[in-house]
Amino acid sequence: MANYALRVPESLFAYARKVAEEENVSMNQFFVTAIAEKVAALKTEAYFRERQARGDLADFDAWLQASPDRPPDTGDDLPE
């Protein structure tokens, strides 16, 4: 495990401490979880950008055209 000295503005640190106390976790666990959540969000964004780049609108249109033309199932219709 690595160590990293982190400089945090006092106001943000105070708020983080309050949230960590409310969640009954250590400051270390709070910061590690926050970093993990941010990394996961960035990786998810990169994944969907890569998927978008592989997408083909013509193929999507063809898929839609092949879908049956019938009304939506009960509960799946749009509100008026």
C-alpha positions in Angstrom: 0.0 0.0 0.0 1.3 3.5 -0.8 1.2 6.6 1.2 0.5 10.1 -0.2 0.5 13.4 1.7 -2.6 15.2 0.7 -3.2 18.9 1.2 -6.9 19.7 1.7 -8.4 23.1 2.3 -9.6 23.4 5.9 -13.3 23.9 4.9 -13.3 20.8 2.7 -11.5 18.8 5.4 -13.9 19.8 8.1 -16.9 18.8 5.9 -15.2 15.5 5.0 -14.5 14.8 8.7 -18.2 15.5 9.5 -19.4 13.1 6.7 -16.9 10.4 7.8 -18.2 10.6 11.3 -21.8 10.4 10.2 -20.9 7.3 8.1 -18.9 5.8 11.0 -15.8 5.4 8.9 -12.2 6.7 9.3 -10.9 9.7 7.4 -8.6 7.3 5.5 -11.5 5.1 4.5 -13.5 8.1 3.5 -10.8 9.5 1.2 -10.0 6.1 -0.3 -13.6 5.5 -1.1 -14.0 9.0 -2.6 -11.0 8.4 -4.8 -12.3 5.0 -5.8 -15.7 6.4 -6.7 -14.0 9.1 -8.9 -11.8 6.6 -10.6 -14.8 4.4 -11.3 -16.8 7.3 -12.8 -13.9 8.2 -15.1 -13.4 4.6 -16.2 -17.2 4.3 -16.8 -17.1 7.5 -18.9 -14.2 6.1 -20.9 -16.0 2.8 -21.5 -19.1 4.5 -22.8 -17.0 6.8 -25.1 -15.3 3.7 -26.5 -18.6 2.0 -27.0 -20.0 5.1 -28.7 -17.1 5.2 -31.1 -17.8 1.6 -32.1 -21.5 2.4 -32.7 -23.0 2.7 -36.1 -26.1 4.8 -36.5 -27.0 3.0 -39.8 -27.0 -0.4 -38.0 -29.1 1.1 -35.2 -31.6 2.4 -37.7 -31.8 -1.0 -39.3 -32.4 -2.6 -35.9 -35.2 -0.2 -35.2 -36.8 -0.9 -38.6 -36.7 -4.6 -37.8 -38.5 -4.1 -34.5 -42.2 -5.1 -34.6 -44.6 -2.2 -35.1 -47.0 -2.7 -32.3 -48.2 -0.6 -29.3 -46.1 -0.7 -26.1 -47.0 -3.2 -23.4 -49.2 -1.9 -20.6 -47.1 0.3 -18.3 -44.4 0.9 -21.0 -46.3 3.7 -22.8 -45.4 7.3 -22.5 -47.4 9.6 -20.3 -49.6 12.1 -22.1 
